[in-house]
Amino acid sequence: MARRINTPLSDDAIKTLKAGDNVLISGVIYTARDAAHKRLVALIEKGEELPMEIRGQVIYYVGPCPAKPGMAIGSAGPTTSGRMDPYAPILMENGLKGMIGKGRRSDSVRNAMVKWNAVYFAAIGGAGALLSKCVKAAELVAYEDLGPEAIRRLTVEDFPVVVVNDADGNDLYEQGVKEYRIK
């Protein structure tokens, strides 16, 4: 059975999430990919204000397709998370609590999740059309020049994800390999 959580994420909520948990997220999540991450980190390094509040927030690594009539957003499947690894630790240090994507994270990102009490979720690759049905509203926030990779504020309802890396340092991918070997 999936756990339901709401954003923004509190430290207490994150501590209850464990690698392997099926989760349904409701509330606001932001979209951003590597080009937007690079700009966000540059703002942090200059001491400038970010275009959105990052504390307690979740960023979904996605470049959605244009919306069809009657939809808030087009197909919105996750992109490979490793491209955001150079930027994720500094964003967590500044309050980011959750990330959604696909694939493994680097040791530096996993260590930062433990240090800053954050979590990494995986969304199912190839299911972008289905995931987009969980998006009830989408609003451009920043970097319109990046097209589909601009930062958007999504209002989601029961957005399905799986906890891959929890704040205790557990990794679902490693656990899965160990369980497979035992069997």
Number of C-alpha atoms within 10 A of each C-alpha: 6 13 14 14 17 16 18 19 20 15 14 9 12 19 14 11 22 20 21 19 18 19 19 18 23 19 19 19 25 24 26 26 24 19 15 19 22 15 14 20 20 14 14 14 10 8 9 11 10 14 12 14 11 17 17 18 22 26 25 28 27 26 22 22 17 14 14 10 8 6 15 18 23 20 21 26 23 25 23 17 23 17 15 23 18 15 19 27 22 18 18 24 16 16 18 25 27 26 26 27 26 21 16 20 21 13 11 12 23 24 17 21 25 16 15 19 23 33 29 28 25 24 23 18 15 13 13 18 15 16 23 21 18 21 23 14 15 19 13 14 15 17 17 12 8 14 12 18 22 22 27 25 20 23 20 23 18 19 21 21 22 22 23 29 28 26 25 20 20 17 20 19 14 12 14 12 10 11 9 8 8 7 5
